[in-house]
Each structure stands twice: as C-alpha cells, then as structure tokens.
C-alpha cells in the first residue's frame, strides 16, 4: 500500500497466526484478504511442485532425479542405501518418460519406485515417505495459479514443524520458485533503485536449514539478481551456521533481534569484531527491546572507523 510498485509475497505461517480469524485485520495491512490463505489440510495447494521437462534433454531429467532423490531422503532423514537411492532416481526418470517430460506426481513416482522393489507390499524407508506424501495430497497435478503474480499465505500449523509433510511443503515450493525464476530476466536496475519482484518469508527457518536444501540455496544466491528476496527467521542465530551453505556470506541484510542464545562465532562471521567490539555487540543484543534491531553499519566497516553495527527501532519494514 505504501509503494507505487507493490511486491507480492509467499509466507509460510507455521504458527497459524496470519490465518487466525482473530488477526484478520493484519491482512488489510498487506492489501490481501482471506482468499490468499492456502490450507493444504483442506485443499491441495493449487500448483504442481515438479519441473516441466517437455522438449528438454534426458540429461536434464537425470540431474533433476538425483537432486530430487537426495531431497526426499533428507526431508525425513531417511537412511537409504546406495541401491535405494539409485532405485528412486531411476523411478523419477521412468515417471518423466511416461509423461513425455510433463510434470509428474508423487503417486506416479511411488508406482515407478514400487515396480523396482522385490516386494512392493514390504515398505522400505523411501516408499514409506512417498506414501506419506501421496496420502497427504498437498499439491495439485497442474498449475492453477501463478505463485509470484499474487500473494499467498501457506497455513502450516496443522503439521508437525519438523515432520516430512511440513518440510516437503516448504522445500517443494522453494523448488517451484526456483524453476520460475530460472526463466525470468534479471531485475531492472538504475542508479537509484532496483526492482523487487517477490518476498518469500520462512518463519521457524531452522527446520529448513539443517539439511542440504538446494532450492533454498539457489534462491538465496541467485534469486537476488532476479528481484527475489528470501527472509529466514529463527530465534537462534546458531541455526544459520550450516555445514551445507554459508548463509552469512549470502545474507544481504542480516537483522538481529533479541536472541535466546548468543553465538560468538556467528557474530565474528558477520562483523569480524575484536574482543572488545564483540563484548560491546553482545551487550547491545542482550539489551534489545521490542521492535529494536541490530544491523550492519556498512559505512563504518568500509571505512574502518566507528562501530560496525547500528541499533535501530522499527514499527514495520518496507
């Protein structure tokens, strides 16, 4: 409402706060109404999460199948043997062959996987995860809306936050956004402004940071050049210290609010502080009040003088 060029968003509402009828007035702040709230418990999300390979090479499908196989194993921390991983990759390729490259489904993936099992009635860890995704029926088989042309709030409080269904919803929507942004031109830029197309906001982000989440990594590293901004929110800064990806090196605007715990290593990564500066920074974080943030003081960092951080108080961010 405050911009001549409104920016759409995708918000993962883990606690159901934005979906709560008691907080309905929040929606008017963003020029949306309750039609933007999508609840996969009551109706499948109106898009397919899978990539369209119509007219593309089999090598592209092979690469995608390997990535998808790793993702499905990571989502539920599946202990899969090399044979099981290969079986899943082959099943994904076979599924795409049967659709001539059109987007597949979890049902088709499961069918192709079971056809390669010695006993399809005796589930292994991969078929068990696939069955959970099939039974949850969280996605449509085709795109019925554009994920970036409108605002959407995904109601997530009906699922265990660290369970495979919640992880799959966020993972595959990030993957979907990744597929869309691959086809877009770079953001428009001039001397004064840059184009922002879309925000993706993940609360409780630590559930999506503790495995090798390639679509999220790609969006953070590449999406900014296409006008996509990813907001990752978690109450503990340690969650961004991932062995899979350097979130700090790719964070354009790290905002620190009051923390449950303060990690010296994280602050050194962000600010490169001396012992005395680190103590001052930790004291500033511990003393933060409601609406107060610590941000980088980029001018001081570049010039090598003054504090490397600033404390600001905000009512809202635009």
C-alpha positions as CSV (number, residue, x, y, z in Angstrom):
1,X,0.0,0.0,0.0
2,X,2.9,2.4,0.5
3,X,4.6,1.7,-2.8
4,X,3.8,2.6,-6.4
5,X,5.0,-0.8,-7.3
6,X,3.6,-3.4,-4.9
7,X,5.7,-6.5,-4.2
8,X,4.0,-9.9,-3.8
9,X,4.9,-12.4,-1.1
10,X,4.8,-16.0,-0.1
11,X,4.6,-16.5,3.7
12,X,4.9,-19.8,5.5
13,X,2.6,-19.4,8.5
14,X,4.0,-22.1,10.9
15,X,2.0,-21.0,13.9
16,X,-1.2,-20.2,12.1
17,X,-1.1,-16.6,13.3
18,X,-1.9,-14.9,10.0
19,X,-4.6,-17.5,9.3
20,X,-6.3,-16.9,12.7
21,X,-9.6,-15.1,12.3
22,X,-8.8,-13.1,15.4
23,X,-5.9,-11.5,13.4
24,X,-7.9,-10.8,10.3
25,X,-7.1,-7.1,10.5
26,X,-3.5,-7.9,9.8
27,X,-4.3,-8.9,6.2
28,X,-5.6,-5.4,5.3
29,X,-2.1,-4.1,6.0
30,X,-0.9,-6.1,3.0
31,X,-3.8,-5.4,0.6
32,X,-4.9,-9.0,0.8
33,X,-7.9,-10.9,2.1
34,X,-8.6,-14.4,3.3
35,X,-8.6,-15.8,-0.2
36,X,-4.8,-15.6,-0.1
37,X,-4.7,-18.2,2.7
38,X,-4.0,-21.7,1.4
39,X,-4.6,-24.6,3.8
40,X,-3.2,-27.9,2.3
41,X,-5.1,-29.8,5.0
42,X,-8.4,-28.9,3.5
43,X,-7.4,-28.4,-0.2
44,X,-4.3,-29.2,-2.2
45,X,-2.0,-26.3,-3.0
46,X,-3.0,-25.1,-6.5
47,X,0.2,-25.9,-8.3
48,X,2.4,-28.8,-9.1
49,X,5.8,-28.8,-7.4
50,X,7.6,-30.7,-10.2
51,X,9.6,-29.3,-13.0
52,X,8.3,-29.4,-16.6
53,X,10.9,-31.1,-18.9
54,X,8.7,-31.1,-22.1
55,X,11.1,-30.9,-25.0
56,X,14.1,-31.0,-22.8
57,X,17.0,-33.5,-22.8
58,X,17.1,-36.7,-20.8
59,X,20.4,-35.5,-19.2
60,X,18.4,-32.7,-17.5
61,X,15.9,-35.2,-16.2
62,X,18.8,-37.4,-14.9
63,X,20.3,-34.5,-13.0
64,X,17.0,-33.5,-11.6
65,X,16.2,-37.0,-10.5
66,X,19.4,-37.2,-8.5
67,X,18.6,-33.9,-6.8
68,X,15.0,-35.0,-6.0
69,X,16.2,-38.3,-4.7
70,X,18.5,-36.6,-2.2
71,X,15.8,-34.2,-1.2
72,X,13.2,-36.9,-0.4
73,X,15.8,-38.7,1.7
74,X,16.8,-35.5,3.6
75,X,13.2,-34.4,4.3
76,X,12.6,-37.3,6.6
77,X,16.2,-38.1,7.4
78,X,15.9,-41.4,5.5
79,X,18.7,-43.9,5.9
80,X,18.8,-45.0,2.3
81,X,21.3,-47.4,0.8
82,X,23.0,-46.7,-2.5
83,X,20.7,-49.2,-4.2
84,X,17.6,-47.4,-2.8
85,X,18.8,-44.0,-3.9
86,X,19.5,-45.4,-7.4
87,X,16.1,-47.0,-7.5
88,X,14.4,-43.8,-6.6
89,X,16.4,-41.8,-9.2
90,X,15.5,-44.4,-11.8
91,X,11.8,-44.3,-10.8
92,X,11.8,-40.5,-11.2
93,X,13.3,-40.8,-14.7
94,X,10.8,-43.5,-15.6
95,X,7.9,-41.4,-14.4
96,X,9.0,-38.5,-16.6
97,X,9.4,-40.8,-19.6
98,X,5.8,-41.9,-19.1
99,X,4.6,-38.3,-19.1
100,X,6.8,-37.3,-22.0
101,X,8.5,-34.7,-19.8
102,X,5.4,-33.2,-18.3
103,X,5.3,-32.7,-14.5
104,X,5.0,-35.9,-12.6
105,X,3.3,-36.7,-9.3
106,X,4.1,-38.4,-6.0
107,X,1.7,-41.1,-6.9
108,X,3.4,-41.9,-10.2
109,X,6.8,-41.7,-8.5
110,X,5.7,-44.2,-5.9
111,X,4.3,-46.5,-8.5
112,X,7.5,-46.5,-10.5
113,X,9.5,-47.0,-7.3
114,X,7.4,-49.9,-6.2
115,X,7.8,-51.6,-9.6
116,X,11.5,-51.8,-8.8
117,X,11.1,-53.3,-5.3
118,X,11.4,-57.0,-4.7
119,X,8.2,-56.9,-2.6
120,X,6.1,-53.8,-3.1
121,X,4.0,-54.7,0.0
122,X,7.0,-54.5,2.3
123,X,7.8,-50.8,2.6
124,X,11.3,-49.5,2.9
125,X,12.1,-46.0,4.2
126,X,11.7,-44.3,0.8
127,X,8.4,-45.9,-0.1
128,X,7.2,-45.0,3.4
129,X,8.0,-41.3,2.8
130,X,6.4,-41.4,-0.6
131,X,3.2,-42.9,0.8
132,X,3.0,-40.2,3.4
133,X,3.3,-37.5,0.6
134,X,0.7,-39.3,-1.5
135,X,-1.7,-39.7,1.4
136,X,-1.3,-36.0,2.4
137,X,-2.2,-34.9,-1.1
138,X,-0.7,-31.5,-0.6
139,X,-0.2,-30.4,-4.3
140,X,-2.4,-30.3,-7.4
141,X,-1.2,-32.1,-10.5
142,X,-1.1,-28.9,-12.5
143,X,-0.6,-25.2,-12.1
144,X,-3.9,-23.4,-11.4
145,X,-2.4,-20.1,-10.2
146,X,0.9,-18.2,-10.6
147,X,3.0,-18.4,-7.4
148,X,4.6,-15.0,-8.0
149,X,1.8,-13.0,-9.5
150,X,-0.2,-12.9,-6.3
151,X,0.3,-13.1,-2.5
152,X,-0.1,-16.3,-0.7
153,X,0.0,-17.4,3.0
154,X,0.5,-21.1,3.5
155,X,-1.2,-22.3,6.7
156,X,1.3,-24.7,8.3
157,X,0.1,-25.2,11.9
158,X,-1.8,-28.4,11.1
159,X,1.5,-30.3,10.6
160,X,4.4,-31.1,12.9
161,X,7.0,-28.4,12.2
162,X,9.9,-30.9,11.9
163,X,7.8,-33.6,10.1
164,X,8.2,-34.7,6.5
165,X,5.0,-33.1,5.2
166,X,5.8,-29.6,6.6
167,X,9.4,-29.9,5.2
168,X,8.1,-31.1,1.8
169,X,5.7,-28.2,1.5
170,X,8.4,-25.6,2.0
171,X,11.1,-27.5,0.1
172,X,9.0,-28.1,-3.0
173,X,7.6,-24.5,-3.0
174,X,11.2,-23.2,-2.9
175,X,11.9,-25.6,-5.7
176,X,8.9,-24.3,-7.7
177,X,10.0,-20.7,-7.2
178,X,13.5,-21.6,-8.3
179,X,12.1,-23.1,-11.5
180,X,10.1,-19.9,-12.2
181,X,13.0,-17.6,-11.5
182,X,15.3,-19.5,-13.8
183,X,13.1,-18.3,-16.7
184,X,12.9,-14.6,-15.7
185,X,15.0,-11.8,-16.9
186,X,17.4,-10.1,-14.4
187,X,15.9,-7.5,-12.2
188,X,15.7,-3.9,-13.6
189,X,18.4,-1.6,-12.1
190,X,19.3,2.0,-12.4
191,X,21.5,4.4,-10.4
192,X,18.9,4.9,-7.7
193,X,16.7,1.8,-7.4
194,X,16.5,-1.9,-8.1
195,X,13.4,-3.9,-9.0
196,X,12.0,-6.2,-6.2
197,X,9.6,-8.8,-7.5
198,X,8.8,-11.0,-4.6
199,X,9.4,-11.9,-1.0
200,X,9.5,-15.5,0.4
201,X,9.2,-15.5,4.2
202,X,10.0,-18.6,6.2
203,X,9.4,-18.4,9.9
204,X,10.8,-21.3,12.0
205,X,13.5,-21.4,9.3
206,X,15.8,-23.7,11.3
207,X,13.7,-26.7,10.1
208,X,14.8,-25.9,6.6
209,X,18.4,-25.1,7.3
210,X,19.6,-28.4,8.8
211,X,19.8,-30.4,5.5
212,X,21.2,-29.8,2.1
213,X,18.3,-27.7,0.7
214,X,19.5,-26.9,-2.8
215,X,16.5,-24.9,-4.0
216,X,16.7,-22.6,-0.9
217,X,20.5,-22.2,-1.5
218,X,19.9,-21.3,-5.2
219,X,17.2,-18.8,-4.4
220,X,19.4,-17.1,-1.8
221,X,22.5,-17.0,-4.0
222,X,20.8,-16.3,-7.4
223,X,17.3,-15.0,-6.6
224,X,18.6,-11.6,-5.6
225,X,19.7,-10.9,-9.1
226,X,16.2,-11.6,-10.3
227,X,14.5,-9.4,-7.8
228,X,13.6,-12.2,-5.3
229,X,14.3,-11.7,-1.6
230,X,14.2,-14.6,0.9
231,X,13.5,-13.8,4.6
232,X,14.6,-16.5,7.0
233,X,13.5,-16.0,10.6
234,X,14.6,-18.1,13.6
235,X,15.1,-17.3,17.3
236,X,18.6,-18.7,17.5
237,X,21.4,-17.4,15.3
238,X,23.3,-20.7,15.5
239,X,20.8,-22.2,13.1
240,X,22.4,-20.2,10.2
241,X,25.8,-21.8,10.9
242,X,25.1,-24.7,8.4
243,X,27.7,-27.1,7.1
244,X,25.7,-27.2,3.8
245,X,25.8,-23.4,2.9
246,X,27.3,-20.2,4.1
247,X,24.1,-18.3,4.8
248,X,26.0,-15.3,6.2
249,X,28.1,-14.7,3.1
250,X,24.9,-14.5,1.1
251,X,22.8,-12.5,3.5
252,X,22.2,-9.0,2.1
253,X,20.5,-7.7,5.3
254,X,21.1,-9.7,8.4
255,X,18.8,-8.3,11.1
256,X,19.5,-9.4,14.7
257,X,16.7,-9.1,17.3
258,X,16.9,-10.3,20.9
259,X,18.2,-13.8,20.9
260,X,17.6,-16.9,23.0
261,X,21.4,-17.5,22.9
262,X,24.3,-15.5,21.5
263,X,27.0,-17.4,19.5
264,X,30.4,-15.6,19.4
265,X,31.4,-17.5,16.2
266,X,28.3,-16.3,14.3
267,X,28.9,-12.6,15.4
268,X,32.6,-12.9,14.3
269,X,31.5,-14.2,10.9
270,X,29.1,-11.3,10.5
271,X,31.1,-8.5,11.9
272,X,34.8,-9.6,12.2
273,X,34.9,-8.0,15.6
274,X,37.8,-7.7,18.0
275,X,37.3,-8.9,21.6
276,X,36.3,-5.5,22.9
277,X,33.9,-4.9,19.9
278,X,32.4,-8.4,20.4
279,X,31.7,-7.7,24.1
280,X,30.0,-4.4,23.2
281,X,28.0,-6.0,20.4
282,X,26.8,-8.9,22.7
283,X,25.8,-6.3,25.3
284,X,23.8,-4.4,22.7
285,X,22.0,-7.5,21.6
286,X,21.2,-8.6,25.2
287,X,19.7,-5.1,25.8
288,X,17.4,-5.0,22.8
289,X,13.8,-4.1,23.4
290,X,10.6,-4.7,21.4
291,X,11.0,-3.5,17.8
292,X,14.7,-2.9,18.2
293,X,17.2,-4.5,15.8
294,X,21.0,-4.7,15.3
295,X,22.0,-4.1,11.7
296,X,25.4,-3.8,10.0
297,X,27.0,-0.4,9.8
298,X,28.4,-0.9,6.3
299,X,29.9,2.6,6.1
300,X,31.9,2.1,9.3
301,X,33.0,-1.4,8.1
302,X,34.2,0.0,4.7
303,X,36.0,3.0,6.3
304,X,37.4,1.0,9.2
305,X,36.2,3.6,11.8
306,X,33.3,3.6,14.2
307,X,31.1,0.8,15.4
308,X,30.4,-2.0,12.9
309,X,26.8,-2.2,14.0
310,X,23.8,0.1,14.5
311,X,20.8,-0.3,16.7
312,X,17.5,0.8,15.1
313,X,13.9,0.7,16.2
314,X,11.2,-0.1,13.7
315,X,7.4,-0.2,13.6
316,X,7.4,-2.1,10.2
317,X,9.8,-2.8,7.4
318,X,9.1,-1.6,3.8
